[in-house]
Amino acid sequence: MEWLTRMEAVLELIESRMEDKLDMDEIARTAQTSSFHFQRMFHIVTGYTIAEYMRKRKLTLAAQELASSSAKVVDVSFKYGYDSPESFTKAFRKAHGITPSAARQPGASLKAFPRLAFHLSLKGDKEMEYKLVDKPAFHAIGKALHTTTKDGENLRRIPEFWGQCNEDGTYCRLAELEPTHHFLGICTDFKHDTEEMSYWIAVESNQAVEDTTLDSYLVPANTWAVFPASGAMPHAMQQLWERIFQEWFPATGYEHADGPELEVYPSGNPSSEDYQFEVWIPIKKK
């Protein structure tokens, strides 16, 4: 319940600062955790980044103000943090399907994005198996995708990236470097302010990179929480991510250690309901 109380306090803080630029360090202090861990937790649990959530809430409040008052569009745009009426109009049209001026018309159709509420779901029907592993730094060789987390774009593009690497021969070239065929999906370079991240398809290898289509990535030494699971890709993997952040983190004394996250794919049929895989999360004590 302590986790739930802290998350609700954060939402209250966000709502009280809709007209200000919110400091992520202040949010982290309210959540009693690191800025990185909170932003990663918020994104996985809600499906929205902090920036995206605030953008949707501000546009909801702006629409309500335009529809119920005589406030000027330019004043409303600056009030909710937009640099110009033009950028505000563009964002408003994307959110509501009409211009800010049209929102004043009687009967104008507007969309409301309600304030979120956190609920801690206590699930006893399915245990979460995990182990803690200390692993030294190691090199991975592979190919990277740079994507955005806006509107769940990363959840669409990453499965497409796997298909692309299979079609262009990247998958086969990597398999030659790792005889056990344990592939890695590395989630890294999270930039929460710009809502960007990188995702590598790689294998662990100390060989020199001679293939110009491949790059090397150094995975730092960490203590990892390792979560084994089974199921068909990509749904089973996405479901495991949700359970880790919705159930495991709130129930333990750990938080994210602000480093890359690993998806481990052994050989086998990823489309099978019996397919075995793992997620590795770098962790530290709160």
MARVEXPA-175757 format. One record per residue (C-alpha): residue number from 1; residue in one letter; x, y, z. Coordinates in nm, 2 decimals, always signed. Example, Ala and Ser with C-alpha at 12.3 -4.5 7.8 and 13.67 -1.06 7.14 Angstrom:
2
site nr: 1, rest: a, c1: +1.23, c2: -0.45, c3: +0.78
site nr: 2, rest: s, c1: +1.37, c2: -0.11, c3: +0.71
//
This chain:
286
site nr: 1, rest: m, c1: +0.00, c2: +0.00, c3: +0.00
site nr: 2, rest: e, c1: +0.30, c2: +0.23, c3: +0.05
site nr: 3, rest: w, c1: +0.37, c2: +0.21, c3: -0.32
site nr: 4, rest: l, c1: +0.01, c2: +0.30, c3: -0.40
site nr: 5, rest: t, c1: +0.02, c2: +0.60, c3: -0.17
site nr: 6, rest: r, c1: +0.33, c2: +0.73, c3: -0.33
site nr: 7, rest: m, c1: +0.20, c2: +0.69, c3: -0.68
site nr: 8, rest: e, c1: -0.12, c2: +0.88, c3: -0.59
site nr: 9, rest: a, c1: +0.09, c2: +1.16, c3: -0.44
site nr: 10, rest: v, c1: +0.28, c2: +1.19, c3: -0.77
site nr: 11, rest: l, c1: -0.04, c2: +1.22, c3: -0.97
site nr: 12, rest: e, c1: -0.17, c2: +1.48, c3: -0.73
site nr: 13, rest: l, c1: +0.16, c2: +1.68, c3: -0.77
site nr: 14, rest: i, c1: +0.13, c2: +1.65, c3: -1.15
site nr: 15, rest: e, c1: -0.23, c2: +1.78, c3: -1.15
site nr: 16, rest: s, c1: -0.13, c2: +2.08, c3: -0.93
site nr: 17, rest: r, c1: +0.15, c2: +2.18, c3: -1.17
site nr: 18, rest: m, c1: -0.03, c2: +2.16, c3: -1.51
site nr: 19, rest: e, c1: +0.05, c2: +2.53, c3: -1.57
site nr: 20, rest: d, c1: +0.42, c2: +2.49, c3: -1.47
site nr: 21, rest: k, c1: +0.72, c2: +2.30, c3: -1.61
site nr: 22, rest: l, c1: +0.74, c2: +2.00, c3: -1.38
site nr: 23, rest: d, c1: +1.08, c2: +1.90, c3: -1.24
site nr: 24, rest: m, c1: +1.14, c2: +1.52, c3: -1.27
site nr: 25, rest: d, c1: +1.37, c2: +1.53, c3: -0.96
site nr: 26, rest: e, c1: +1.07, c2: +1.67, c3: -0.76
site nr: 27, rest: i, c1: +0.85, c2: +1.39, c3: -0.89
site nr: 28, rest: a, c1: +1.11, c2: +1.13, c3: -0.80
site nr: 29, rest: r, c1: +1.14, c2: +1.27, c3: -0.45
site nr: 30, rest: t, c1: +0.76, c2: +1.25, c3: -0.41
site nr: 31, rest: a, c1: +0.78, c2: +0.89, c3: -0.54
site nr: 32, rest: q, c1: +1.07, c2: +0.82, c3: -0.30
site nr: 33, rest: t, c1: +1.27, c2: +0.66, c3: -0.58
site nr: 34, rest: s, c1: +1.51, c2: +0.75, c3: -0.86
site nr: 35, rest: s, c1: +1.39, c2: +0.96, c3: -1.15
site nr: 36, rest: f, c1: +1.49, c2: +0.69, c3: -1.40
site nr: 37, rest: h, c1: +1.31, c2: +0.42, c3: -1.21
site nr: 38, rest: f, c1: +0.99, c2: +0.62, c3: -1.17
site nr: 39, rest: q, c1: +0.97, c2: +0.72, c3: -1.53
site nr: 40, rest: r, c1: +1.03, c2: +0.36, c3: -1.65
site nr: 41, rest: m, c1: +0.78, c2: +0.23, c3: -1.39
site nr: 42, rest: f, c1: +0.52, c2: +0.49, c3: -1.50
site nr: 43, rest: h, c1: +0.56, c2: +0.41, c3: -1.87
site nr: 44, rest: i, c1: +0.53, c2: +0.03, c3: -1.83
site nr: 45, rest: v, c1: +0.24, c2: +0.05, c3: -1.58
site nr: 46, rest: t, c1: +0.03, c2: +0.31, c3: -1.76
site nr: 47, rest: g, c1: +0.14, c2: +0.27, c3: -2.12
site nr: 48, rest: y, c1: +0.23, c2: +0.65, c3: -2.13
site nr: 49, rest: t, c1: +0.54, c2: +0.84, c3: -2.07
site nr: 50, rest: i, c1: +0.52, c2: +1.12, c3: -1.81
site nr: 51, rest: a, c1: +0.56, c2: +1.37, c3: -2.10
site nr: 52, rest: e, c1: +0.28, c2: +1.21, c3: -2.30
site nr: 53, rest: y, c1: +0.05, c2: +1.19, c3: -2.00
site nr: 54, rest: m, c1: +0.10, c2: +1.55, c3: -1.91
site nr: 55, rest: r, c1: +0.05, c2: +1.65, c3: -2.28
site nr: 56, rest: k, c1: -0.28, c2: +1.47, c3: -2.29
site nr: 57, rest: r, c1: -0.40, c2: +1.61, c3: -1.96
site nr: 58, rest: k, c1: -0.30, c2: +1.97, c3: -2.06
site nr: 59, rest: l, c1: -0.49, c2: +1.95, c3: -2.39
site nr: 60, rest: t, c1: -0.79, c2: +1.82, c3: -2.20
site nr: 61, rest: l, c1: -0.79, c2: +2.11, c3: -1.96
site nr: 62, rest: a, c1: -0.72, c2: +2.36, c3: -2.24
site nr: 63, rest: a, c1: -1.02, c2: +2.23, c3: -2.43
site nr: 64, rest: q, c1: -1.24, c2: +2.27, c3: -2.12
site nr: 65, rest: e, c1: -1.12, c2: +2.62, c3: -2.07
site nr: 66, rest: l, c1: -1.18, c2: +2.73, c3: -2.43
site nr: 67, rest: a, c1: -1.53, c2: +2.57, c3: -2.43
site nr: 68, rest: s, c1: -1.64, c2: +2.73, c3: -2.11
site nr: 69, rest: s, c1: -1.47, c2: +3.07, c3: -2.10
site nr: 70, rest: s, c1: -1.37, c2: +3.37, c3: -2.32
site nr: 71, rest: a, c1: -1.00, c2: +3.32, c3: -2.28
site nr: 72, rest: k, c1: -0.79, c2: +3.39, c3: -2.59
site nr: 73, rest: v, c1: -0.64, c2: +3.10, c3: -2.77
site nr: 74, rest: v, c1: -0.29, c2: +3.26, c3: -2.74
site nr: 75, rest: d, c1: -0.33, c2: +3.30, c3: -2.37
site nr: 76, rest: v, c1: -0.44, c2: +2.94, c3: -2.32
site nr: 77, rest: s, c1: -0.16, c2: +2.81, c3: -2.54
site nr: 78, rest: f, c1: +0.11, c2: +2.99, c3: -2.33
site nr: 79, rest: k, c1: -0.07, c2: +2.89, c3: -2.01
site nr: 80, rest: y, c1: -0.02, c2: +2.52, c3: -2.08
site nr: 81, rest: g, c1: +0.34, c2: +2.55, c3: -2.19
site nr: 82, rest: y, c1: +0.33, c2: +2.58, c3: -2.57
site nr: 83, rest: d, c1: +0.58, c2: +2.81, c3: -2.73
site nr: 84, rest: s, c1: +0.34, c2: +2.95, c3: -2.99
site nr: 85, rest: p, c1: -0.03, c2: +2.94, c3: -3.08
site nr: 86, rest: e, c1: +0.07, c2: +2.75, c3: -3.40
site nr: 87, rest: s, c1: +0.23, c2: +2.46, c3: -3.21
site nr: 88, rest: f, c1: -0.07, c2: +2.46, c3: -2.97
site nr: 89, rest: t, c1: -0.31, c2: +2.45, c3: -3.26
site nr: 90, rest: k, c1: -0.13, c2: +2.16, c3: -3.42
site nr: 91, rest: a, c1: -0.13, c2: +1.95, c3: -3.09
site nr: 92, rest: f, c1: -0.49, c2: +2.05, c3: -3.02
site nr: 93, rest: r, c1: -0.61, c2: +1.94, c3: -3.36
site nr: 94, rest: k, c1: -0.43, c2: +1.61, c3: -3.32
site nr: 95, rest: a, c1: -0.59, c2: +1.54, c3: -2.98
site nr: 96, rest: h, c1: -0.94, c2: +1.67, c3: -3.05
site nr: 97, rest: g, c1: -0.98, c2: +1.66, c3: -3.43
site nr: 98, rest: i, c1: -1.07, c2: +2.03, c3: -3.44
site nr: 99, rest: t, c1: -0.90, c2: +2.37, c3: -3.40
site nr: 100, rest: p, c1: -0.89, c2: +2.56, c3: -3.07
site nr: 101, rest: s, c1: -1.12, c2: +2.82, c3: -3.22
site nr: 102, rest: a, c1: -1.37, c2: +2.55, c3: -3.33
site nr: 103, rest: a, c1: -1.38, c2: +2.43, c3: -2.97
site nr: 104, rest: r, c1: -1.58, c2: +2.74, c3: -2.88
site nr: 105, rest: q, c1: -1.87, c2: +2.65, c3: -3.11
site nr: 106, rest: p, c1: -2.19, c2: +2.52, c3: -2.94
site nr: 107, rest: g, c1: -2.20, c2: +2.14, c3: -2.97
site nr: 108, rest: a, c1: -1.83, c2: +2.11, c3: -3.05
site nr: 109, rest: s, c1: -1.71, c2: +1.75, c3: -3.00
site nr: 110, rest: l, c1: -1.41, c2: +1.73, c3: -2.77
site nr: 111, rest: k, c1: -1.22, c2: +1.44, c3: -2.62
site nr: 112, rest: a, c1: -1.13, c2: +1.42, c3: -2.25
site nr: 113, rest: f, c1: -0.83, c2: +1.23, c3: -2.12
site nr: 114, rest: p, c1: -0.91, c2: +1.17, c3: -1.75
site nr: 115, rest: r, c1: -0.67, c2: +1.18, c3: -1.47
site nr: 116, rest: l, c1: -0.51, c2: +0.84, c3: -1.41
site nr: 117, rest: a, c1: -0.56, c2: +0.64, c3: -1.09
site nr: 118, rest: f, c1: -0.32, c2: +0.37, c3: -0.96
site nr: 119, rest: h, c1: -0.46, c2: +0.04, c3: -0.83
site nr: 120, rest: l, c1: -0.24, c2: -0.23, c3: -0.68
site nr: 121, rest: s, c1: -0.35, c2: -0.57, c3: -0.81
site nr: 122, rest: l, c1: -0.28, c2: -0.85, c3: -0.57
site nr: 123, rest: k, c1: -0.26, c2: -1.17, c3: -0.78
site nr: 124, rest: g, c1: -0.20, c2: -1.49, c3: -0.60
site nr: 125, rest: d, c1: -0.30, c2: -1.73, c3: -0.88
site nr: 126, rest: k, c1: +0.04, c2: -1.71, c3: -1.06
site nr: 127, rest: e, c1: +0.37, c2: -1.67, c3: -0.88
site nr: 128, rest: m, c1: +0.66, c2: -1.47, c3: -1.03
site nr: 129, rest: e, c1: +0.97, c2: -1.68, c3: -1.04
site nr: 130, rest: y, c1: +1.30, c2: -1.48, c3: -1.03
site nr: 131, rest: k, c1: +1.67, c2: -1.50, c3: -0.93
site nr: 132, rest: l, c1: +1.94, c2: -1.25, c3: -0.86
site nr: 133, rest: v, c1: +2.26, c2: -1.28, c3: -1.07
site nr: 134, rest: d, c1: +2.58, c2: -1.08, c3: -1.05
site nr: 135, rest: k, c1: +2.73, c2: -1.06, c3: -1.40
site nr: 136, rest: p, c1: +3.05, c2: -0.88, c3: -1.50
site nr: 137, rest: a, c1: +3.05, c2: -0.65, c3: -1.80
site nr: 138, rest: f, c1: +3.04, c2: -0.81, c3: -2.14
site nr: 139, rest: h, c1: +3.04, c2: -0.72, c3: -2.51
site nr: 140, rest: a, c1: +2.74, c2: -0.78, c3: -2.74
site nr: 141, rest: i, c1: +2.75, c2: -0.76, c3: -3.11
site nr: 142, rest: g, c1: +2.44, c2: -0.67, c3: -3.31
site nr: 143, rest: k, c1: +2.22, c2: -0.41, c3: -3.48
site nr: 144, rest: a, c1: +2.03, c2: -0.12, c3: -3.32
site nr: 145, rest: l, c1: +1.69, c2: +0.03, c3: -3.38
site nr: 146, rest: h, c1: +1.63, c2: +0.39, c3: -3.25
site nr: 147, rest: t, c1: +1.26, c2: +0.44, c3: -3.18
site nr: 148, rest: t, c1: +1.02, c2: +0.65, c3: -2.99
site nr: 149, rest: t, c1: +0.80, c2: +0.54, c3: -2.70
site nr: 150, rest: k, c1: +0.52, c2: +0.78, c3: -2.80
site nr: 151, rest: d, c1: +0.18, c2: +0.62, c3: -2.84
site nr: 152, rest: g, c1: +0.34, c2: +0.27, c3: -2.79
site nr: 153, rest: e, c1: +0.54, c2: +0.31, c3: -3.11
site nr: 154, rest: n, c1: +0.82, c2: +0.10, c3: -2.97
site nr: 155, rest: l, c1: +0.58, c2: -0.19, c3: -2.91
site nr: 156, rest: r, c1: +0.50, c2: -0.19, c3: -3.28
site nr: 157, rest: r, c1: +0.84, c2: -0.12, c3: -3.43
site nr: 158, rest: i, c1: +1.04, c2: -0.38, c3: -3.22
site nr: 159, rest: p, c1: +0.86, c2: -0.69, c3: -3.35
site nr: 160, rest: e, c1: +0.89, c2: -0.54, c3: -3.70
site nr: 161, rest: f, c1: +1.27, c2: -0.50, c3: -3.64
site nr: 162, rest: w, c1: +1.30, c2: -0.87, c3: -3.56
site nr: 163, rest: g, c1: +1.13, c2: -0.96, c3: -3.88
site nr: 164, rest: q, c1: +1.35, c2: -0.72, c3: -4.08
site nr: 165, rest: c, c1: +1.67, c2: -0.87, c3: -3.92
site nr: 166, rest: n, c1: +1.55, c2: -1.22, c3: -4.01
site nr: 167, rest: e, c1: +1.48, c2: -1.12, c3: -4.37
site nr: 168, rest: d, c1: +1.80, c2: -0.92, c3: -4.44
site nr: 169, rest: g, c1: +2.03, c2: -1.20, c3: -4.30
site nr: 170, rest: t, c1: +2.13, c2: -1.02, c3: -3.98
site nr: 171, rest: y, c1: +1.99, c2: -1.30, c3: -3.77
site nr: 172, rest: c, c1: +2.20, c2: -1.57, c3: -3.95
site nr: 173, rest: r, c1: +2.52, c2: -1.36, c3: -3.93
site nr: 174, rest: l, c1: +2.47, c2: -1.32, c3: -3.55
site nr: 175, rest: a, c1: +2.39, c2: -1.69, c3: -3.51
site nr: 176, rest: e, c1: +2.74, c2: -1.77, c3: -3.64
site nr: 177, rest: l, c1: +2.90, c2: -1.57, c3: -3.36
site nr: 178, rest: e, c1: +2.70, c2: -1.74, c3: -3.08
site nr: 179, rest: p, c1: +2.70, c2: -2.12, c3: -3.11
site nr: 180, rest: t, c1: +2.42, c2: -2.17, c3: -2.85
site nr: 181, rest: h, c1: +2.20, c2: -1.93, c3: -3.04
site nr: 182, rest: h, c1: +2.10, c2: -1.73, c3: -2.73
site nr: 183, rest: f, c1: +1.99, c2: -1.40, c3: -2.88
site nr: 184, rest: l, c1: +1.96, c2: -1.08, c3: -2.68
site nr: 185, rest: g, c1: +1.71, c2: -0.79, c3: -2.71
site nr: 186, rest: i, c1: +1.88, c2: -0.50, c3: -2.54
site nr: 187, rest: c, c1: +1.66, c2: -0.20, c3: -2.43
site nr: 188, rest: t, c1: +1.89, c2: +0.09, c3: -2.36
site nr: 189, rest: d, c1: +1.96, c2: +0.47, c3: -2.41
site nr: 190, rest: f, c1: +1.63, c2: +0.57, c3: -2.26
site nr: 191, rest: k, c1: +1.57, c2: +0.94, c3: -2.30
site nr: 192, rest: h, c1: +1.25, c2: +1.01, c3: -2.11
site nr: 193, rest: d, c1: +1.25, c2: +1.38, c3: -2.19
site nr: 194, rest: t, c1: +1.24, c2: +1.32, c3: -2.57
site nr: 195, rest: e, c1: +1.05, c2: +0.99, c3: -2.53
site nr: 196, rest: e, c1: +1.32, c2: +0.79, c3: -2.72
site nr: 197, rest: m, c1: +1.51, c2: +0.46, c3: -2.67
site nr: 198, rest: s, c1: +1.73, c2: +0.22, c3: -2.85
site nr: 199, rest: y, c1: +1.67, c2: -0.15, c3: -2.90
site nr: 200, rest: w, c1: +1.95, c2: -0.39, c3: -3.00
site nr: 201, rest: i, c1: +1.92, c2: -0.74, c3: -3.15
site nr: 202, rest: a, c1: +2.25, c2: -0.89, c3: -3.05
site nr: 203, rest: v, c1: +2.45, c2: -1.19, c3: -2.92
site nr: 204, rest: e, c1: +2.71, c2: -1.20, c3: -2.64
site nr: 205, rest: s, c1: +3.05, c2: -1.22, c3: -2.81
site nr: 206, rest: n, c1: +3.41, c2: -1.10, c3: -2.76
site nr: 207, rest: q, c1: +3.49, c2: -1.13, c3: -3.13
site nr: 208, rest: a, c1: +3.60, c2: -0.82, c3: -3.32
site nr: 209, rest: v, c1: +3.33, c2: -0.67, c3: -3.54
site nr: 210, rest: e, c1: +3.43, c2: -0.72, c3: -3.90
site nr: 211, rest: d, c1: +3.09, c2: -0.70, c3: -4.05
site nr: 212, rest: t, c1: +3.02, c2: -0.34, c3: -4.13
site nr: 213, rest: t, c1: +2.65, c2: -0.39, c3: -4.08
site nr: 214, rest: l, c1: +2.70, c2: -0.48, c3: -3.72
site nr: 215, rest: d, c1: +2.81, c2: -0.28, c3: -3.41
site nr: 216, rest: s, c1: +2.94, c2: -0.36, c3: -3.06
site nr: 217, rest: y, c1: +2.77, c2: -0.27, c3: -2.74
site nr: 218, rest: l, c1: +2.92, c2: -0.29, c3: -2.39
site nr: 219, rest: v, c1: +2.68, c2: -0.42, c3: -2.13
site nr: 220, rest: p, c1: +2.80, c2: -0.29, c3: -1.79
site nr: 221, rest: a, c1: +2.84, c2: -0.51, c3: -1.48
site nr: 222, rest: n, c1: +2.53, c2: -0.52, c3: -1.28
site nr: 223, rest: t, c1: +2.32, c2: -0.72, c3: -1.03
site nr: 224, rest: w, c1: +2.03, c2: -0.85, c3: -1.23
site nr: 225, rest: a, c1: +1.69, c2: -0.97, c3: -1.14
site nr: 226, rest: v, c1: +1.63, c2: -1.25, c3: -1.39
site nr: 227, rest: f, c1: +1.27, c2: -1.35, c3: -1.47
site nr: 228, rest: p, c1: +1.21, c2: -1.68, c3: -1.66
site nr: 229, rest: a, c1: +0.88, c2: -1.72, c3: -1.85
site nr: 230, rest: s, c1: +0.72, c2: -1.90, c3: -2.14
site nr: 231, rest: g, c1: +0.47, c2: -1.82, c3: -2.42
site nr: 232, rest: a, c1: +0.44, c2: -1.70, c3: -2.77
site nr: 233, rest: m, c1: +0.61, c2: -1.39, c3: -2.89
site nr: 234, rest: p, c1: +0.56, c2: -1.09, c3: -2.88
site nr: 235, rest: h, c1: +0.26, c2: -1.10, c3: -2.65
site nr: 236, rest: a, c1: +0.42, c2: -1.32, c3: -2.38
site nr: 237, rest: m, c1: +0.72, c2: -1.09, c3: -2.36
site nr: 238, rest: q, c1: +0.51, c2: -0.77, c3: -2.33
site nr: 239, rest: q, c1: +0.30, c2: -0.94, c3: -2.07
site nr: 240, rest: l, c1: +0.60, c2: -1.03, c3: -1.86
site nr: 241, rest: w, c1: +0.73, c2: -0.67, c3: -1.88
site nr: 242, rest: e, c1: +0.40, c2: -0.55, c3: -1.74
site nr: 243, rest: r, c1: +0.40, c2: -0.80, c3: -1.45
site nr: 244, rest: i, c1: +0.76, c2: -0.71, c3: -1.35
site nr: 245, rest: f, c1: +0.67, c2: -0.34, c3: -1.31
site nr: 246, rest: q, c1: +0.31, c2: -0.38, c3: -1.19
site nr: 247, rest: e, c1: +0.36, c2: -0.66, c3: -0.95
site nr: 248, rest: w, c1: +0.73, c2: -0.74, c3: -0.87
site nr: 249, rest: f, c1: +0.88, c2: -0.40, c3: -0.82
site nr: 250, rest: p, c1: +0.60, c2: -0.26, c3: -0.59
site nr: 251, rest: a, c1: +0.62, c2: -0.58, c3: -0.38
site nr: 252, rest: t, c1: +1.00, c2: -0.57, c3: -0.33
site nr: 253, rest: g, c1: +1.27, c2: -0.35, c3: -0.19
site nr: 254, rest: y, c1: +1.44, c2: -0.30, c3: -0.52
site nr: 255, rest: e, c1: +1.43, c2: -0.04, c3: -0.79
site nr: 256, rest: h, c1: +1.57, c2: +0.00, c3: -1.14
site nr: 257, rest: a, c1: +1.95, c2: +0.06, c3: -1.15
site nr: 258, rest: d, c1: +1.93, c2: +0.29, c3: -1.45
site nr: 259, rest: g, c1: +2.10, c2: +0.06, c3: -1.71
site nr: 260, rest: p, c1: +2.01, c2: -0.15, c3: -2.01
site nr: 261, rest: e, c1: +1.75, c2: -0.42, c3: -1.99
site nr: 262, rest: l, c1: +1.79, c2: -0.76, c3: -2.15
site nr: 263, rest: e, c1: +1.55, c2: -0.99, c3: -2.32
site nr: 264, rest: v, c1: +1.71, c2: -1.34, c3: -2.36
site nr: 265, rest: y, c1: +1.58, c2: -1.56, c3: -2.64
site nr: 266, rest: p, c1: +1.72, c2: -1.91, c3: -2.65
site nr: 267, rest: s, c1: +1.69, c2: -2.13, c3: -2.96
site nr: 268, rest: g, c1: +1.34, c2: -2.27, c3: -3.03
site nr: 269, rest: n, c1: +1.01, c2: -2.16, c3: -3.18
site nr: 270, rest: p, c1: +0.92, c2: -1.81, c3: -3.06
site nr: 271, rest: s, c1: +0.56, c2: -1.87, c3: -3.18
site nr: 272, rest: s, c1: +0.51, c2: -2.17, c3: -2.96
site nr: 273, rest: e, c1: +0.32, c2: -2.14, c3: -2.63
site nr: 274, rest: d, c1: +0.59, c2: -2.35, c3: -2.47
site nr: 275, rest: y, c1: +0.88, c2: -2.12, c3: -2.58
site nr: 276, rest: q, c1: +1.11, c2: -2.04, c3: -2.28
site nr: 277, rest: f, c1: +1.27, c2: -1.69, c3: -2.25
site nr: 278, rest: e, c1: +1.40, c2: -1.45, c3: -1.98
site nr: 279, rest: v, c1: +1.40, c2: -1.08, c3: -1.89
site nr: 280, rest: w, c1: +1.70, c2: -0.94, c3: -1.71
site nr: 281, rest: i, c1: +1.65, c2: -0.61, c3: -1.52
site nr: 282, rest: p, c1: +1.95, c2: -0.42, c3: -1.35
site nr: 283, rest: i, c1: +1.85, c2: -0.35, c3: -0.99
site nr: 284, rest: k, c1: +1.96, c2: -0.19, c3: -0.67
site nr: 285, rest: k, c1: +1.83, c2: -0.16, c3: -0.32
site nr: 286, rest: k, c1: +1.61, c2: +0.14, c3: -0.25
//
